[in-house]
């Protein structure tokens, strides 16, 4: 895995956590861990980054987007993803790898990494 792919995976995982926290307004666990309210500018900037990431993610094909979301957001195995997409687990590995590469390249091209 290249450094760019690793950064894309990290950003994908961070995006998933930020998105679920923003949508569900779960701040109780943050408060317990010493989380402080951010000023509005940094919150807006993070929200813009999440929206930008979603736009880039939506540029991928349906199978690629589904495979990435199932793998990194839902934590599904390759076999479960293969069953959902009706293909082999080996093909899922190639689809996920290609989708990560496309995602990383697009994020880098748009200077969002």
QUIGI-V643817 format. One record per residue. RES is the residue in one small letter. NEAR is the number of other ideal C-beta (glycine too) atoms within 12 Angstrom. D_FIRST is the distance of its C-alpha to the first C-alpha in whole Angstrom. Layout:
{{RES	NEAR	D_FIRST} {RES	NEAR	D_FIRST}}
This chain:
{{x	14	0} {x	14	4} {x	12	7} {x	21	8} {x	24	6} {x	16	7} {x	22	10} {x	35	11} {x	27	10} {x	22	12} {x	32	15} {x	34	15} {x	22	16} {x	21	18} {x	33	20} {x	26	21} {x	21	22} {x	28	24} {x	25	25} {x	17	27} {x	21	28} {x	22	30} {x	13	31} {x	12	33} {x	10	34} {x	16	33} {x	16	34} {x	11	35} {x	14	33} {x	17	32} {x	11	35} {x	9	35} {x	9	33} {x	8	34} {x	13	33} {x	11	35} {x	11	36} {x	15	34} {x	10	36} {x	10	36} {x	10	34} {x	13	31} {x	18	31} {x	14	32} {x	15	29} {x	22	27} {x	21	28} {x	17	28} {x	25	24} {x	27	24} {x	19	26} {x	23	24} {x	32	21} {x	26	23} {x	18	24} {x	31	21} {x	34	20} {x	18	23} {x	20	22} {x	30	20} {x	17	22} {x	16	23} {x	23	21} {x	30	18} {x	28	19} {x	28	21} {x	38	18} {x	39	16} {x	29	19} {x	27	20} {x	32	16} {x	28	16} {x	22	19} {x	16	21} {x	13	19} {x	22	20} {x	17	19} {x	24	18} {x	18	21} {x	17	23} {x	34	21} {x	25	22} {x	15	25} {x	22	26} {x	27	24} {x	12	26} {x	20	24} {x	15	22} {x	22	19} {x	14	17} {x	20	18} {x	30	16} {x	20	13} {x	20	13} {x	31	15} {x	37	12} {x	24	9} {x	23	12} {x	35	13} {x	34	10} {x	25	10} {x	26	14} {x	40	14} {x	32	12} {x	22	14} {x	26	17} {x	31	17} {x	20	16} {x	14	19} {x	16	21} {x	10	20} {x	24	20} {x	26	17}}
